[in-house]
Amino acid sequence: MKIEEMLRHFSSFPFASLDEIAPGTSLVLSPHPDDESLGCGGFIASAVSEGRPPVVVIVSDGSASHPGSVSWPPQRLAQCRQEESRDAAAVLGLPSDRLLFLGFRDTAVPSEGRGLDDALQQLAGIVRRYDCSTVLVPWRYDPHCDHEAVWVMGQELKALLPHLRILAYPVWGLTLPPDMEIDEPVPMGWRLDVRDFLDRKRKAVEAHRSQRGLVVEDDPEGFVLPEHLLGKIIKPYEIFIAS
């Protein structure tokens, strides 16, 4: 199936309530600081409003977005991005104690070996501590190594804890070339109506100022969230794919 057909399929998923999509307490795994706002900002705000805030785990430190900067070396940038995530979470109403950071180096999130095993042990502990029943991970076709690694974490976490429900949310997969072919059966999924929280989601995305070209001034080639992605992501619904 071509990407353009898959995305049309996503946009025709039935609407469902939060309880139908993700009953109980959810664990949101975000590859970088900002993916939680981009892919799940409405979901997070909706769950908070229903009195069952999710646990959000930022997996990598986001330190590789501006490699050419001298004034913002990786450690300083990582700290900035963590602060931005806290600001975004506050906009969405997420209690500060439900935002956690694994601290893996950006572009080096493990998908195998000891690093993956260590991450899984940490995540399994979080699932047990907060009694999570649903885990949200990036879509497996998001074209970034850290997104792919976090998708693997979700699959391996379910192997450890079979009661978990795994859902995927697309971010960068929404920008893949329309004629790209993917070899996968047509998936099932749902759309969550987030119209009541769209303004909060937009402000949460805006809180990631370093990714909008508003912080780092000495790296003209550094990352800036592209408008074509924002146009696809700031919509009155969010997509969740059965994984």
Rosetta blueprint (number, residue, H / E / L):
1 M L
2 K E
3 I H
4 E H
5 E H
6 M H
7 L H
8 R H
9 H H
10 F H
11 S H
12 S L
13 F L
14 P L
15 F E
16 A L
17 S L
18 L H
19 D H
20 E H
21 I H
22 A L
23 P L
24 G L
25 T E
26 S E
27 L E
28 V E
29 L E
30 S E
31 P L
32 H L
33 P L
34 D L
35 D H
36 E H
37 S H
38 L H
39 G H
40 C H
41 G H
42 G H
43 F H
44 I H
45 A H
46 S H
47 A H
48 V H
49 S H
50 E L
51 G L
52 R L
53 P L
54 P L
55 V E
56 V E
57 V E
58 I E
59 V E
60 S E
61 D L
62 G L
63 S L
64 A L
65 S L
66 H L
67 P L
68 G L
69 S L
70 V L
71 S L
72 W L
73 P L
74 P H
75 Q H
76 R H
77 L H
78 A H
79 Q H
80 C H
81 R H
82 Q H
83 E H
84 E H
85 S H
86 R H
87 D H
88 A H
89 A H
90 A H
91 V H
92 L H
93 G L
94 L L
95 P L
96 S H
97 D H
98 R H
99 L E
100 L E
101 F E
102 L E
103 G E
104 F E
105 R L
106 D L
107 T L
108 A L
109 V L
110 P L
111 S L
112 E L
113 G H
114 R H
115 G H
116 L H
117 D H
118 D H
119 A H
120 L H
121 Q H
122 Q H
123 L H
124 A H
125 G H
126 I H
127 V H
128 R H
129 R H
130 Y H
131 D L
132 C E
133 S E
134 T E
135 V E
136 L E
137 V E
138 P E
139 W L
140 R L
141 Y L
142 D L
143 P L
144 H L
145 C H
146 D H
147 H H
148 E H
149 A H
150 V H
151 W H
152 V H
153 M H
154 G H
155 Q H
156 E H
157 L H
158 K H
159 A H
160 L H
161 L L
162 P L
163 H L
164 L L
165 R E
166 I E
167 L E
168 A E
169 Y E
170 P L
171 V L
172 W H
173 G H
174 L H
175 T H
176 L L
177 P L
178 P L
179 D L
180 M L
181 E E
182 I L
183 D L
184 E L
185 P L
186 V L
187 P L
188 M L
189 G E
190 W E
191 R E
192 L E
193 D E
194 V L
195 R H
196 D H
197 F H
198 L H
199 D H
200 R H
201 K H
202 R H
203 K H
204 A H
205 V H
206 E H
207 A L
208 H L
209 R H
210 S H
211 Q H
212 R H
213 G L
214 L L
215 V L
216 V L
217 E L
218 D L
219 D L
220 P L
221 E L
222 G L
223 F L
224 V L
225 L L
226 P L
227 E H
228 H H
229 L H
230 L H
231 G H
232 K H
233 I H
234 I L
235 K L
236 P L
237 Y E
238 E E
239 I E
240 F E
241 I E
242 A E
243 S L
